[in-house]
Amino acid sequence: MELNRNNIKKIIGIVAFAIVLYVGLQNIGYVFGFFGMVISLLSPLFTGFLIAFLLNIPMTRIENALFRKAKTKSVVQKLRRPISLILTLLVVAGILVILLFVVIPELGRTLFNLAQGIPSFYNQTLNWVETKLAEYPEIVEQIKNIQIDWQKVWDSILQFLQHGALDFLNSTVNMASSVVNGVVRFSMGVVLAIYMLLAKDKLSSQAKVILYAYLPEPRVEKILSVGRLAQKTFGGFLFGQCLEICILGTLFFSVLTVLNFPYALLISVLTAFLYLIPIVGMTIACIIGAFLIFTVNPTQALWFLLLFIILQQIEANLIYPHVVGNSVGLPSVWLLCAIIVGSATMGILGILLFIPLCSMLYSLFRENIRRRLKKKKIDPLLSSTEPPNKKKP
């Protein structure tokens, strides 16, 4: 290799990188501590980016719906961004108010009534089993001997809480400090998100200028293409999922209330949120809903199973295609992999993030394969059993 100036710079860079890597591996604890401190300092910035991204989804749709036909230099066109942001914040605030003052208190009362009805349900189940197994006296006798001392259970819970009270008091200060820090960082993130949304066109233009200044033009075009794909995939998926759970929860609550099913609100909320877990979420919601209704009326539980299947088919065939459409576009096997990895990493939030992320990566990988096959002049629709270069007679 010729030792010219460029090659010497490359060798120095490689040696410097190797030294830094060696020192970092020898002090891996300090490295992780440093990155943890940096992430903690930048957490308000990350929070602001995330909030801005989420709020931008409904804000863009509101802006396109209300101000699409506004003239370019009119006053309305200049005020479209602040008005759209204010309407978005009002919508989010309205949803939070409904959750805090309507849904959550009602769910609390429903859960309290359910807890009070558990002993009665146990006794009813015991009587039902005794009636059905009347011809087997020895089994009935064993069932009668099963007794649950609810007072003893409650005393055990109180004893457990008393033993854990000291640890709870010791951690109260740390918990309060964490809550205060979390509220402060979240508030800073909200303020930052509002500024970013109001100036998103200018920030986008500045980011493009920086990319074009420091990177080759083809690479910048690729980065911008990936960014547009990410915005389309994540935005379409998250907006569709939010709209879908609202429609689904309202549909279930309306039907269950009209047909006088018990626990209509609780079952509707559970069904809406468990819908966020693809493939298995609706099955879990059906089982929980049937059990809750079974504690009140076993016959109604059977009707609920039939009704749930009908409503699920309406949702899958009529509502979902128009609301969500093909925003995901993942084959079932990769969708399941995204669910497993996302749930193991970050729970429900991980599922919501990993599904569009895997969809975006799948689209990029598929496009890369098509481009490579086209470059090699191979038909991508060839049968896997047919050699690529085989000439047909």
C-alpha positions in Angstrom: 0.0 0.0 0.0 1.4 3.4 -1.0 2.0 5.6 2.0 0.5 8.8 0.7 -1.3 11.5 2.8 -4.7 9.9 2.5 -3.6 6.4 3.5 -1.6 7.8 6.4 -4.8 9.6 7.6 -6.7 6.3 7.3 -4.1 4.4 9.3 -4.0 7.0 12.0 -7.8 7.0 12.2 -7.9 3.1 12.5 -5.2 3.2 15.2 -7.0 5.9 17.2 -10.3 4.0 16.9 -8.6 0.8 18.2 -7.0 2.6 21.1 -10.4 4.3 22.1 -12.2 0.9 21.7 -9.6 -0.8 23.9 -9.7 1.8 26.6 -13.5 1.8 26.5 -13.7 -2.0 26.9 -11.3 -1.8 29.8 -13.5 0.7 31.5 -16.9 -0.5 30.4 -18.6 0.5 33.6 -17.6 4.1 33.3 -18.6 4.1 29.6 -22.1 2.9 30.5 -22.3 5.4 33.3 -21.3 8.3 31.0 -23.9 7.3 28.4 -26.5 6.9 31.1 -25.8 10.5 32.3 -26.0 11.8 28.7 -29.3 10.1 28.1 -30.6 11.4 31.4 -29.6 15.0 30.4 -31.1 14.6 27.0 -34.3 12.9 28.1 -36.4 16.1 27.9 -35.2 16.5 24.3 -36.1 12.9 23.5 -39.5 13.4 25.2 -40.1 16.5 23.1 -39.3 14.8 19.9 -41.7 11.9 20.8 -44.5 14.2 21.8 -44.0 16.3 18.7 -44.1 13.3 16.5 -47.3 12.0 18.1 -49.1 15.3 18.0 -48.0 16.0 14.5 -50.1 13.0 13.3 -53.5 14.5 14.1 -52.3 18.1 13.6 -51.3 17.4 10.0 -54.7 15.8 9.3 -56.5 18.7 10.9 -54.4 21.2 8.9 -55.0 19.4 5.6 -58.7 19.1 6.3 -59.4 22.7 7.2 -56.8 24.8 5.3 -56.2 22.9 2.1 -58.1 25.4 0.0 -56.8 28.5 1.8 -55.0 31.0 -0.4 -51.2 31.0 -0.1 -50.7 34.6 1.2 -54.0 34.9 3.1 -54.2 35.5 6.9 -55.9 32.2 7.4 -53.0 30.4 5.6 -50.5 32.2 7.9 -52.5 31.1 11.0 -53.1 27.6 9.9 -50.3 26.1 12.0 -51.2 27.7 15.3 -54.9 27.0 14.8 -54.2 23.4 14.0 -52.0 23.0 17.0 -54.5 24.6 19.3 -57.3 22.3 18.0 -55.0 19.2 18.4 -54.2 20.2 22.0 -57.9 20.7 22.7 -58.7 17.3 21.3 -56.0 15.6 23.4 -57.2 17.6 26.5 -60.8 16.5 25.9 -59.8 12.9 25.7 -57.8 13.1 28.9 -60.7 14.8 30.7 -63.1 12.1 29.5 -60.7 9.4 30.8 -60.1 11.1 34.1 -63.6 12.2 35.0 -65.9 9.7 33.2 -64.2 6.4 32.2 -61.8 5.9 35.1 -64.3 6.6 38.0 -66.9 4.3 36.2 -64.3 1.6 35.8 -63.5 2.0 39.5 -67.1 1.5 40.6 -67.5 -1.5 38.2 -64.4 -3.2 39.6 -65.6 -2.5 43.2 -69.0 -4.1 42.4 -67.2 -7.0 40.8 -65.0 -7.5 43.9 -68.1 -7.5 46.1 -69.8 -10.0 43.9 -67.0 -12.6 43.9 -68.1 -14.3 47.2 -71.7 -14.5 45.9 -70.5 -15.9 42.6 -68.5 -18.5 44.4 -71.5 -19.7 46.4 -73.7 -19.8 43.3 -71.1 -21.8 41.4 -70.8 -24.2 44.4 -74.6 -24.7 44.4 -74.7 -25.2 40.7 -72.0 -27.8 40.9 -73.8 -29.6 43.7 -77.0 -29.7 41.6 -75.2 -31.1 38.6 -73.3 -33.7 40.5 -76.1 -34.8 42.8 -75.7 -38.4 41.7 -72.1 -38.5 43.1 -72.5 -37.9 46.8 -68.8 -38.4 47.6 -67.8 -35.6 45.3 -70.5 -33.3 46.6 -69.3 -34.0 50.2 -65.7 -33.0 49.2 -67.0 -29.8 47.6 -69.0 -28.9 50.7 -65.8 -29.2 52.8 -64.2 -26.5 50.7 -64.5 -23.2 52.6 -62.8 -19.9 52.1 -62.4 -17.6 55.1 -62.6 -14.2 53.4 -61.8 -12.5 56.7 -58.6 -14.5 57.0 -57.6 -13.6 53.4 -58.2 -10.0 54.2 -56.1 -10.3 57.4 -53.3 -11.9 55.4 -53.3 -9.0 52.9 -53.2 -6.4 55.8 -50.3 -8.3 57.4 -48.4 -8.3 54.1 -49.0 -4.5 53.8 -47.8 -3.9 57.4 -44.6 -5.8 56.8 -44.0 -3.8 53.6 -44.9 -0.5 55.2 -41.4 0.3 56.4 -39.9 -0.3 53.0 -42.6 1.8 51.5 -41.9 4.7 53.8 -38.2 4.5 53.1 -38.8 4.7 49.4 -41.4 7.5 49.6 -38.8 10.3 49.3 -37.1 8.7 46.3 -40.5 8.1 44.7 -41.6 11.6 45.2 -38.3 13.0 43.8 -38.6 10.7 40.8 -42.2 11.9 40.2 -41.3 15.5 40.4 -38.3 15.1 38.1 -40.6 13.2 35.7 -43.2 15.9 35.7 -40.6 18.6 35.1 -39.0 16.7 32.2 -42.3 15.9 30.7 -43.4 19.6 31.0 -40.2 20.7 29.3 -40.8 18.1 26.6 -44.3 19.4 26.0 -43.0 23.0 25.7 -40.2 21.9 23.3 -42.7 19.9 21.2 -45.0 22.9 20.8 -42.1 25.0 19.6 -41.0 22.2 17.2 -44.5 21.9 15.8 -44.9 25.6 15.2 -41.5 25.8 13.4 -41.5 22.3 11.8 -41.1 23.6 8.3 -38.1 25.8 9.2 -36.5 22.9 11.2 -37.1 20.5 8.3 -35.5 22.9 5.9 -32.5 23.5 8.2 -32.0 19.7 8.6 -32.0 19.2 4.8 -29.4 22.0 4.4 -27.1 20.4 7.0 -27.4 17.0 5.3 -26.7 18.3 1.9 -23.7 20.3 3.3 -22.0 17.3 4.9 -23.1 14.2 2.9 -23.1 13.2 -0.7 -26.4 14.0 -2.5 -27.4 10.3 -3.3 -27.0 9.5 0.4 -29.1 12.5 1.4 -31.8 11.5 -1.0 -31.8 8.0 0.6 -32.0 9.4 4.1 -34.9 11.6 3.1 -36.6 8.7 1.4 -36.3 6.6 4.6 -37.6 9.5 6.7 -40.7 9.9 4.5 -41.3 6.2 4.7 -40.9 6.2 8.5 -43.3 9.1 8.8 -45.9 7.5 6.5 -45.6 4.1 8.2 -45.5 5.2 11.8 -48.0 8.0 11.3 -50.5 5.9 9.4 -50.2 3.0 11.8 -50.5 5.0 15.1 -53.4 7.2 13.8 -55.2 4.2 12.4 -54.8 2.3 15.7 -56.0 5.2 17.8 -59.0 5.7 15.6 -59.7 2.0 15.5 -59.8 1.5 19.3 -62.1 4.5 19.7 -64.5 3.1 17.1 -64.2 -0.4 18.5 -64.8 0.6 22.1 -67.8 2.8 21.1 -69.3 0.0 19.0 -68.9 -2.6 21.8 -70.2 -0.2 24.5 -73.3 0.8 22.4 -74.2 -2.8 21.6 -73.7 -4.2 25.1 -75.6 -1.4 26.7 -78.5 -1.6 24.3 -78.7 -5.4 24.9 -78.4 -4.9 28.7 -75.2 -6.9 29.2 -73.4 -6.4 32.5 -70.0 -4.7 32.8 -70.6 -3.1 29.4 -68.1 -0.2 30.0 -65.4 -2.4 31.5 -65.6 -5.0 28.7 -65.6 -2.3 26.0 -62.5 -0.6 27.5 -60.7 -3.9 27.9 -61.6 -4.9 24.3 -60.4 -1.6 22.9 -57.0 -1.6 24.6 -56.4 -5.3 24.2 -57.0 -4.8 20.5 -53.6 -3.1 20.5 -52.1 -6.6 20.9 -52.5 -8.1 17.4 -53.5 -11.8 16.8 -54.2 -12.7 20.5 -55.6 -9.5 22.0 -59.2 -10.0 20.8 -59.1 -13.6 22.0 -58.0 -12.5 25.5 -60.7 -9.8 25.5 -63.4 -12.3 24.6 -62.3 -14.7 27.3 -62.2 -12.0 30.0 -65.6 -10.5 28.9 -67.3 -13.9 28.8 -66.0 -14.7 32.3 -67.2 -11.4 33.7 -70.6 -11.9 32.3 -70.6 -15.5 33.4 -70.3 -14.4 37.0 -73.7 -12.6 36.6 -75.6 -14.7 34.1 -74.1 -17.9 32.5 -76.6 -17.9 29.7 -75.8 -14.3 28.8 -72.1 -15.3 28.6 -72.9 -17.7 25.7 -74.8 -15.0 23.9 -71.8 -12.7 24.5 -69.5 -15.2 22.7 -71.8 -15.2 19.7 -72.1 -11.4 19.7 -68.4 -10.9 20.1 -67.7 -13.1 17.0 -70.2 -11.0 15.0 -68.8 -7.7 16.1 -65.2 -8.9 15.5 -66.2 -9.9 11.9 -67.8 -6.4 11.4 -64.6 -4.8 12.7 -62.2 -7.0 10.6 -64.1 -6.8 7.3 -65.8 -3.4 7.3 -64.1 -1.0 9.8 -60.4 -2.1 9.7 -59.8 -1.9 5.9 -61.2 1.6 5.7 -59.5 2.9 8.9 -56.1 1.2 9.0 -55.9 -0.2 5.5 -52.4 -1.5 4.4 -50.4 0.8 6.7 -48.6 -2.3 8.2 -48.2 -4.6 5.2 -46.3 -7.3 7.2 -46.7 -11.0 6.6 -48.2 -12.8 9.5 -45.0 -14.6 10.5 -43.0 -11.3 10.7 -45.9 -9.6 12.4 -45.8 -12.3 15.1 -42.0 -11.8 15.4 -42.5 -8.1 15.9 -45.1 -8.7 18.6 -42.8 -11.1 20.5 -39.7 -8.9 20.3 -41.7 -5.7 21.1 -43.6 -7.2 24.0 -40.4 -8.7 25.5 -38.5 -5.4 25.1 -41.0 -2.7 26.1 -44.4 -4.3 26.7 -47.5 -2.8 24.9 -45.5 0.3 23.9 -42.9 -2.0 22.3 -45.6 -3.7 20.3 -46.9 -0.4 19.0 -43.3 0.7 18.1 -41.9 -2.5 16.7 -44.8 -3.3 14.3 -44.4 -0.2 12.2 -40.6 -0.4 12.6 -40.5 -3.9 11.3 -43.0 -2.9 8.5 -40.6 -0.1 7.5 -37.5 -2.4 7.6 -39.5 -5.0 5.6 -40.4 -2.5 2.9 -36.7 -1.3 2.7 -35.4 -4.8 2.5 -38.0 -5.8 -0.1 -37.1 -2.8 -2.2 -33.4 -3.5 -1.9 -33.9 -7.1 -3.1 -36.0 -6.0 -6.1 -33.3 -3.5 -7.0 -30.5 -6.1 -6.8 -32.6 -8.6 -8.8 -33.3 -6.0 -11.5 -29.6 -5.2 -11.7 -28.8 -8.9 -12.2 -31.7 -9.2 -14.7 -33.4 -11.9 -12.7 -37.2 -12.1 -12.7 -38.3 -11.9 -9.0 -41.4 -14.0 -9.8 -39.3 -17.0 -10.9 -40.2 -20.3 -9.3 -37.7 -21.3 -6.5 -37.2 -24.6 -8.2 -36.1 -23.1 -11.5 -32.5 -21.9 -12.0 -32.3 -18.1 -12.6 -30.3 -18.4 -15.8 -32.2 -21.3 -17.3 -33.4 -20.6 -20.8 -36.9 -21.6 -21.6 -37.4 -23.5 -24.9 
